[in-house]
Amino acid sequence: MELKPALRSLRQSCGAMASAVISRDGLVIAADLPEGVSMETFAIMCATLLGAASTANSELKVGTPKHVVVESEDAKVVVVGAGRKALIVAVVGRKADPALALKKLDEMADTIKMI
């Protein structure tokens, strides 16, 4: 799977204004981010977000989180685990359907897990 074109296709399929495939330790694997966005900061913070959710779940002795959705006034950040080594992130606008974004990211995650 070509990651860059797949990330760019998220613009059309689910209204993503930004997306990335990131290692679980916060390194950028591939990204489609607007100009002026620090790729490194974005990646590290998204990895931290899913990592914090994993730690919280571990403390509660419940299953590992599959995804995290952060909602703000303008957008929703959807972070999905893609196997043991990666995660996929999409930022969608306020009017976009986060369930559709989650579905598209899950489909990508299934493909990335096999790589």
Helices and strands as residue ranges (DSSP letters): H 3-14, E 16-23, E 28-32, H 39-59, E 67-71, E 75-82, E 86-93, H 98-113
